[in-house]
Amino acid sequence: MTPKQIGAAIRKARGQRSIRQVAASAGLHRDQVTGIEQATKAYTIGSLLALCKAVGLRVRLDDLMAA
């Protein structure tokens, strides 16, 4: 998956929850969540995993490596 595809998947999974709510749940700053969703900021695998957990997504490393 590309960073844009990852961001779109996270945005879709976030649903009606606010960026602020999801960021707090993931232990991230809201600017980080926005940057990941819009594919405009670099992020660590730890941040990605925390965000995915907060929105209920599962991550497979082979999916990330295919990008």
Protein Blocks (a to p, Z undefined) as FASTA:
>chain_A
ZZklmmmmmmmmnmmacfklmmmmnopafklmmmmmnopaccdfklmmmmmmmnopacdf
klmmmZZ
